[in-house]
Amino acid sequence: MKIESLCAREISHSEINPPHLEAVYLSSSYKFNGLDEGIEIFDQRKAGDVYARYGHPNHRQIAHKLVDLEFGPESENGRALVTNSGMSAINTLITGLCTSGDKMICAHDLYGGSSDLFHLNISRAGIQVDEYDFSDLEGLEKKIEQTSPTILYLESPSNPVLRVYDIKALAEIAKKYDSYLIVDNTFNTSLIQKPIDLGADFVIYSTTKYLNGHGNALGGAILSQHHDLMDDRLLKTMRLNGSTISPMDAWLLGQGIKTLPLRYKAQQHNAQLLADFLNELSQVSKVYYPGLTMHANHDLAKEQMNGFGAMLSFELKENVDRFLRSLRLVTLAPTLGDINSLVLHPATMSHRNMPEKQRLELGITDQLIRLSVGIEHIDDLKSDILEALKA
């Protein structure tokens, strides 16, 4: 064999002792032993990989772990599709379930990016998007009866003012009118809320957030027990959209999930203490956190959540920009769910494209700050906030 061929040839050998951690499969394609095998794998009559856009070993591994977390290791119908971002998970699910002429109703207080996606890209595809207050169950049912939507879509708790919606009641209404109920559960993860157990059809995650927890990998996930839809229409949509998670991001997500219970327990503990702390400060006019008894949906949160989460928002009476500039331990950044505490200004960041009138009606004022609570020591977090307020 000539030197050019020796250089180009792929070296392949099996491990005598397998590695402790799963490998990262950085291959864009996979080889077949012959045409018959290739056809069987393409047709999904035989297990195997084709091309990384279709899926890869790291995708299978992380999908399996997410199914175990959501449905338990004995689940037969539970399925997960893992995408390259939370937004691509939402887009894959909506476009996979709907066709031009279909209708969807979404909660009126979604993350700004989700709202933009629905009103710009999704509506351009001929899917009618309406918004409604999902806490008004009677009014919502009348609207569903009139419009026959394919999808009802919500976040609970919502981003950023943490409204909690009655998922069980919404699921009953959705089933009555043959609509699919989709719940974005990114804030909670399956540790403290399982929307499908409450009757939802699909659950969405931005795995970039709490599931990964370290701010180093993008990803999204769709989970459902509608295995027929997941194995056919939605899988094909993900592949054709080119939205499958990359091998490296899937691997990083798998490593991050290993510490999820430890991280989230510490973050949730800190969040409750910070919410109580902020609620007593004279410079703070409002605190939004389901764990506070004054929260409008506190009782509902106790009923359908196993804890109150690690996200909170609060309103300062004045000097928001100076406060944000003066923080030293807490970081101003447009994300959430990392082990570090992070603040965001919704009016100029996550909800910057929302019309001002609508934004203010939802409670997203210019004084509102969203806080993703990290694992730092609570005394240091309190001190950082107090010092920034003094500034």
C-alpha positions, 0 to 999 in steps of 0.5 A, spaced: 500 500 500 502 506 497 503 512 502 497 516 500 493 510 501 496 509 508 495 516 510 488 516 508 486 509 511 481 509 517 485 505 523 479 501 526 480 497 532 476 494 538 478 496 545 481 491 550 478 495 556 472 499 554 473 506 557 470 508 563 466 514 560 462 513 553 466 515 547 464 521 543 462 519 536 465 525 531 463 521 525 459 524 520 457 518 517 457 510 518 459 504 513 455 499 511 457 491 510 453 491 503 447 494 500 442 490 503 444 492 510 444 499 508 437 499 505 435 495 512 438 501 516 435 506 512 428 503 512 429 502 520 428 495 519 435 494 522 438 498 528 444 502 526 447 509 524 447 512 517 449 519 517 449 524 523 444 528 521 439 522 522 442 520 529 448 517 532 450 513 538 451 519 542 444 521 540 441 514 542 445 514 549 442 521 551 435 520 548 435 513 552 437 517 559 432 522 558 426 517 557 429 514 563 428 520 567 421 522 564 418 515 564 422 511 568 427 505 566 421 500 564 417 505 559 415 501 553 412 507 549 416 513 552 420 516 546 425 522 546 428 526 540 434 530 542 435 537 538 441 542 537 437 547 541 431 548 545 428 553 539 429 547 534 425 542 539 419 547 539 420 548 531 420 541 530 414 539 534 410 544 531 411 543 524 411 536 525 404 536 528 401 541 524 400 543 516 398 549 513 391 551 515 391 548 522 391 552 528 394 553 535 393 557 541 399 558 546 399 562 553 400 569 552 406 570 557 411 565 553 419 566 553 420 572 548 423 567 543 418 562 543 413 567 541 417 570 536 418 563 533 410 562 533 408 569 530 413 569 525 416 563 522 410 558 524 405 563 522 408 564 515 407 556 514 400 557 514 399 555 521 394 560 525 397 562 532 392 565 537 394 567 544 390 566 550 390 567 558 391 559 560 388 561 567 381 562 564 379 555 563 372 557 561 374 562 556 379 558 553 375 552 552 370 556 549 375 559 544 378 551 543 370 550 541 370 555 536 377 554 533 378 547 534 386 548 535 391 542 533 395 544 539 395 548 546 402 550 548 404 553 555 410 554 559 409 552 567 412 556 571 412 561 565 418 566 563 419 571 566 413 572 572 413 565 574 405 564 573 403 556 574 398 553 570 393 547 572 396 542 567 391 537 569 385 541 567 388 543 561 390 536 559 382 534 560 380 540 556 385 538 550 383 531 550 376 533 550 377 537 543 382 532 540 388 537 541 395 536 543 397 539 550 405 541 549 408 544 556 415 547 556 418 544 562 425 547 562 424 551 568 423 545 572 426 539 569 422 532 571 425 532 578 420 537 580 414 536 575 412 531 570 407 534 565 405 528 561 404 524 568 399 530 569 396 529 562 400 533 557 401 529 550 408 532 549 414 536 554 419 540 551 426 542 554 431 547 552 437 542 555 442 548 554 439 550 561 438 546 567 439 539 564 446 540 562 447 546 567 454 548 565 453 553 560 457 549 555 452 546 550 446 547 546 440 542 546 433 541 546 429 535 547 422 533 545 419 527 550 412 523 549 409 517 549 405 518 543 411 513 540 407 512 533 408 520 532 415 520 535 418 514 531 415 517 524 413 524 523 417 527 528 423 523 527 423 525 520 421 532 521 427 532 525 432 529 520 429 533 514 430 540 519 437 538 520 436 539 527 439 533 531 444 534 536 451 534 535 455 528 538 459 533 542 453 537 545 450 530 546 456 528 550 456 534 554 449 534 556 450 526 558 455 529 563 452 534 565 445 530 567 450 526 572 450 532 577 443 534 576 439 532 582 445 535 586 445 542 583 438 543 582 437 541 590 442 546 592 439 551 587 432 550 589 434 551 596 438 558 595 432 560 591 427 560 596 432 563 601 433 569 596 426 570 595 424 570 602 430 575 603 428 580 597 421 580 599 423 583 605 428 589 602 425 596 602 428 597 595 424 591 592 417 592 590 415 585 588 418 578 588 415 573 583 417 566 586 411 560 587 415 558 593 412 564 597 405 564 600 403 570 597 404 568 590 398 567 586 399 560 584 402 558 590 397 552 592 397 550 585 404 549 585 404 545 591 399 540 588 403 539 581 410 541 583 415 537 587 418 543 589 418 551 587 424 551 582 430 555 582 428 561 578 425 567 581 424 575 578 423 581 582 422 588 581 426 594 583 423 601 585 429 604 581 436 604 578 436 597 575 441 599 570 446 601 576 444 595 580 446 590 574 452 594 573 454 593 580 453 586 581 460 582 582 458 575 584 452 574 580 453 575 572 448 579 567 447 574 561 442 572 557 441 564 559 439 560 565 440 554 569 447 554 570 451 553 576 452 560 577 447 565 578 445 569 572 440 575 572 437 578 565 433 584 564 427 581 560 424 588 557 431 589 553 433 582 552 428 576 552 422 580 551 425 586 547 421 584 541 414 584 545 410 590 544 410 595 550 403 595 551 403 587 552 409 586 555 407 591 561 400 588 561 404 581 563 408 584 568 414 585 564 416 592 567 422 596 565 424 594 573 423 587 572 429 582 573 429 575 572 434 571 577 437 564 575 439 562 582 446 558 582 450 553 587 454 559 590 453 560 598 447 563 600 451 568 604 455 571 598 449 571 594 445 576 599 452 580 600 452 581 592 445 583 592 446 588 598 452 591 595 449 592 588 443 595 592 448 600 596 451 602 589 
